Amino acid sequence: MVSDIFGRILRSDLPDPAEAPELFDGILTRRVVAFIVDCVIMGVLITAAFIVAAIMGIVTLGLAWLTFPVIVPIVFVAYYAVTLGSAARATIGMRAMDIVLTPTRETTLDGWMAMIHVVAFWISCAIFTPFIVLVGLFTNRRQLLHDIIVGTLMVRRSPMERHWVAYQRGTLGT
């Protein structure tokens, strides 16, 4: 049994970076580019939400303008929960960069875990930036700080699908 730095037992089908380096090839660069793509998409969504709130504020005599302070956090959490919590387990930027988020413990990646992941990401970014990225340089699976805390792993999708098929067939490592 393998455990993480907190002593939590990890799944038995997690890839070993020494045996499957293609799963982690350029993962940190891919994550940065995916993050930029996602920020652009969320910027468009936030702009649209602000426009709707501004128009609704006129209609509701200013009442809808009270939503301005919560639009950004709601869009961020909703975007990540809907995309990471979906069957694809990836945001639009992550899909474009061929990466997927997978849990490291025996649990499913649902909308709640996706929301916890994004909240942990933004809190760790606010407190520890740029150190969260530096953590990824020193972990063998290229996990960032919030990945380790939440119990997730980011890998390349296309090689991981072959890994899952091999694991289900029982031919992994043979």
C-alpha positions as a Markdown table, in Angstrom:
| # | Residue | x | y | z |
|---|---|---|---|---|
| 1 | Met | 0.0 | 0.0 | 0.0 |
| 2 | Val | 1.2 | 3.5 | -0.9 |
| 3 | Ser | 0.4 | 6.5 | 1.2 |
| 4 | Asp | 0.7 | 10.3 | 0.6 |
| 5 | Ile | 2.6 | 12.7 | 2.8 |
| 6 | Phe | -0.4 | 12.9 | 5.2 |
| 7 | Gly | -0.5 | 9.1 | 5.7 |
| 8 | Arg | -3.7 | 8.7 | 3.6 |
| 9 | Ile | -3.8 | 5.4 | 1.7 |
| 10 | Leu | -3.7 | 6.0 | -2.1 |
| 11 | Arg | -5.5 | 4.0 | -4.8 |
| 12 | Ser | -3.7 | 0.9 | -6.1 |
| 13 | Asp | -4.2 | 1.9 | -9.7 |
| 14 | Leu | -2.4 | 5.2 | -9.5 |
| 15 | Pro | 0.4 | 5.5 | -12.1 |
| 16 | Asp | 4.0 | 5.4 | -11.1 |
| 17 | Pro | 6.0 | 8.2 | -12.7 |
| 18 | Ala | 9.0 | 5.9 | -13.2 |
| 19 | Glu | 6.9 | 3.3 | -15.0 |
| 20 | Ala | 4.6 | 5.7 | -17.0 |
| 21 | Pro | 6.5 | 9.0 | -17.5 |
| 22 | Glu | 4.3 | 9.8 | -20.5 |
| 23 | Leu | 1.4 | 10.5 | -18.1 |
| 24 | Phe | 3.4 | 13.4 | -16.5 |
| 25 | Asp | 5.3 | 14.7 | -19.6 |
| 26 | Gly | 5.0 | 18.5 | -19.6 |
| 27 | Ile | 2.1 | 18.4 | -17.1 |
| 28 | Leu | 3.0 | 21.6 | -15.3 |
| 29 | Thr | 3.3 | 23.6 | -18.6 |
| 30 | Arg | 0.0 | 22.1 | -19.8 |
| 31 | Arg | -1.6 | 23.1 | -16.5 |
| 32 | Val | -0.4 | 26.7 | -16.9 |
| 33 | Val | -1.7 | 27.0 | -20.4 |
| 34 | Ala | -5.0 | 25.3 | -19.4 |
| 35 | Phe | -5.4 | 27.8 | -16.6 |
| 36 | Ile | -4.9 | 30.7 | -19.0 |
| 37 | Val | -7.5 | 29.3 | -21.4 |
| 38 | Asp | -9.9 | 28.8 | -18.5 |
| 39 | Cys | -9.3 | 32.4 | -17.2 |
| 40 | Val | -10.2 | 33.8 | -20.6 |
| 41 | Ile | -13.4 | 31.7 | -20.7 |
| 42 | Met | -14.3 | 32.7 | -17.1 |
| 43 | Gly | -13.6 | 36.4 | -18.0 |
| 44 | Val | -16.2 | 36.2 | -20.8 |
| 45 | Leu | -18.7 | 34.5 | -18.4 |
| 46 | Ile | -18.0 | 37.1 | -15.7 |
| 47 | Thr | -18.4 | 40.0 | -18.2 |
| 48 | Ala | -21.7 | 38.5 | -19.4 |
| 49 | Ala | -22.9 | 38.1 | -15.7 |
| 50 | Phe | -22.0 | 41.7 | -15.0 |
| 51 | Ile | -23.9 | 43.0 | -18.0 |
| 52 | Val | -26.9 | 40.9 | -17.0 |
| 53 | Ala | -26.7 | 42.2 | -13.4 |
| 54 | Ala | -26.3 | 45.8 | -14.6 |
| 55 | Ile | -29.4 | 45.5 | -16.8 |
| 56 | Met | -31.4 | 43.7 | -14.1 |
| 57 | Gly | -30.3 | 46.4 | -11.7 |
| 58 | Ile | -32.0 | 49.0 | -13.8 |
| 59 | Val | -35.2 | 46.9 | -14.0 |
| 60 | Thr | -35.1 | 46.1 | -10.2 |
| 61 | Leu | -34.3 | 49.7 | -9.2 |
| 62 | Gly | -30.8 | 48.8 | -8.1 |
| 63 | Leu | -31.6 | 45.6 | -6.2 |
| 64 | Ala | -29.7 | 43.3 | -8.6 |
| 65 | Trp | -26.6 | 45.4 | -8.3 |
| 66 | Leu | -26.1 | 43.8 | -4.9 |
| 67 | Thr | -25.0 | 40.7 | -6.7 |
| 68 | Phe | -21.8 | 42.4 | -8.1 |
| 69 | Pro | -19.6 | 41.4 | -5.2 |
| 70 | Val | -20.5 | 37.7 | -5.5 |
| 71 | Ile | -20.5 | 37.3 | -9.3 |
| 72 | Val | -16.7 | 36.5 | -9.6 |
| 73 | Pro | -16.6 | 33.8 | -6.8 |
| 74 | Ile | -19.8 | 32.2 | -8.0 |
| 75 | Val | -18.7 | 32.0 | -11.6 |
| 76 | Phe | -15.3 | 30.6 | -10.6 |
| 77 | Val | -16.7 | 27.9 | -8.3 |
| 78 | Ala | -19.6 | 27.1 | -10.7 |
| 79 | Tyr | -17.3 | 26.8 | -13.7 |
| 80 | Tyr | -14.9 | 24.4 | -12.0 |
| 81 | Ala | -17.7 | 22.4 | -10.3 |
| 82 | Val | -19.6 | 21.9 | -13.6 |
| 83 | Thr | -16.6 | 21.1 | -15.7 |
| 84 | Leu | -14.4 | 19.2 | -13.2 |
| 85 | Gly | -17.4 | 17.5 | -11.7 |
| 86 | Ser | -18.6 | 16.2 | -15.1 |
| 87 | Ala | -17.7 | 12.8 | -16.6 |
| 88 | Ala | -14.8 | 14.4 | -18.5 |
| 89 | Arg | -13.2 | 15.5 | -15.2 |
| 90 | Ala | -11.6 | 18.5 | -16.9 |
| 91 | Thr | -12.3 | 22.1 | -17.6 |
| 92 | Ile | -12.4 | 23.3 | -21.2 |
| 93 | Gly | -8.8 | 24.5 | -21.0 |
| 94 | Met | -7.7 | 21.1 | -19.5 |
| 95 | Arg | -9.5 | 19.3 | -22.3 |
| 96 | Ala | -7.7 | 21.4 | -24.9 |
| 97 | Met | -4.3 | 20.6 | -23.2 |
| 98 | Asp | -5.2 | 16.8 | -22.9 |
| 99 | Ile | -5.1 | 16.7 | -19.1 |
| 100 | Val | -7.6 | 15.2 | -16.6 |
| 101 | Leu | -8.0 | 15.4 | -12.9 |
| 102 | Thr | -8.3 | 12.1 | -11.0 |
| 103 | Pro | -8.7 | 11.4 | -7.3 |
| 104 | Thr | -5.7 | 9.7 | -5.5 |
| 105 | Arg | -7.9 | 8.0 | -2.9 |
| 106 | Glu | -10.8 | 5.5 | -3.3 |
| 107 | Thr | -13.4 | 8.1 | -4.0 |
| 108 | Thr | -15.2 | 9.6 | -7.0 |
| 109 | Leu | -14.5 | 13.0 | -8.4 |
| 110 | Asp | -17.9 | 14.7 | -8.2 |
| 111 | Gly | -19.1 | 18.3 | -8.2 |
| 112 | Trp | -18.4 | 18.7 | -4.4 |
| 113 | Met | -14.8 | 17.5 | -4.7 |
| 114 | Ala | -14.3 | 19.7 | -7.7 |
| 115 | Met | -15.6 | 22.7 | -5.7 |
| 116 | Ile | -13.3 | 21.8 | -2.8 |
| 117 | His | -10.4 | 21.5 | -5.3 |
| 118 | Val | -11.0 | 25.0 | -6.7 |
| 119 | Val | -11.5 | 26.6 | -3.3 |
| 120 | Ala | -8.3 | 25.0 | -2.1 |
| 121 | Phe | -6.5 | 26.2 | -5.3 |
| 122 | Trp | -7.6 | 29.8 | -4.9 |
| 123 | Ile | -6.9 | 29.9 | -1.2 |
| 124 | Ser | -3.4 | 28.4 | -1.7 |
| 125 | Cys | -2.8 | 30.8 | -4.6 |
| 126 | Ala | -3.8 | 33.8 | -2.4 |
| 127 | Ile | -1.5 | 32.7 | 0.4 |
| 128 | Phe | 1.4 | 30.8 | -1.1 |
| 129 | Thr | 1.8 | 32.1 | -4.7 |
| 130 | Pro | 4.3 | 31.2 | -6.4 |
| 131 | Phe | 5.2 | 28.4 | -4.0 |
| 132 | Ile | 2.3 | 26.2 | -5.0 |
| 133 | Val | 3.9 | 25.8 | -8.4 |
| 134 | Leu | 7.3 | 25.1 | -6.9 |
| 135 | Val | 5.8 | 22.2 | -5.0 |
| 136 | Gly | 5.0 | 20.6 | -8.4 |
| 137 | Leu | 8.7 | 20.7 | -9.3 |
| 138 | Phe | 9.6 | 18.6 | -6.3 |
| 139 | Thr | 6.8 | 15.9 | -6.3 |
| 140 | Asn | 7.3 | 12.9 | -8.5 |
| 141 | Arg | 3.7 | 13.0 | -9.8 |
| 142 | Arg | 3.9 | 16.8 | -10.4 |
| 143 | Gln | 1.1 | 17.5 | -7.9 |
| 144 | Leu | 0.6 | 21.1 | -6.7 |
| 145 | Leu | 0.0 | 22.0 | -3.1 |
| 146 | His | -3.8 | 22.0 | -3.4 |
| 147 | Asp | -3.7 | 18.6 | -5.3 |
| 148 | Ile | -1.9 | 17.0 | -2.3 |
| 149 | Ile | -4.3 | 18.6 | 0.2 |
| 150 | Val | -7.5 | 17.6 | -1.6 |
| 151 | Gly | -6.2 | 14.2 | -2.8 |
| 152 | Thr | -6.2 | 14.7 | -6.6 |
| 153 | Leu | -3.7 | 14.1 | -9.4 |
| 154 | Met | -3.4 | 15.8 | -12.8 |
| 155 | Val | -2.3 | 13.5 | -15.7 |
| 156 | Arg | -2.4 | 13.5 | -19.4 |
| 157 | Arg | -5.7 | 12.2 | -20.6 |
| 158 | Ser | -4.8 | 10.1 | -23.7 |
| 159 | Pro | -2.0 | 8.1 | -22.0 |
| 160 | Met | -4.1 | 7.7 | -18.9 |
| 161 | Glu | -7.0 | 6.2 | -20.8 |
| 162 | Arg | -4.5 | 3.5 | -22.1 |
| 163 | His | -3.4 | 3.1 | -18.4 |
| 164 | Trp | -7.0 | 2.5 | -17.2 |
| 165 | Val | -7.7 | 0.0 | -19.9 |
| 166 | Ala | -4.5 | -1.9 | -19.1 |
| 167 | Tyr | -5.3 | -1.8 | -15.4 |
| 168 | Gln | -8.8 | -3.2 | -15.9 |
| 169 | Arg | -7.5 | -6.0 | -18.1 |
| 170 | Gly | -4.9 | -6.8 | -15.3 |
| 171 | Thr | -2.0 | -6.3 | -17.7 |
| 172 | Leu | -0.6 | -3.3 | -16.0 |
| 173 | Gly | 3.1 | -3.7 | -15.3 |
| 174 | Thr | 3.4 | -7.0 | -17.2 |
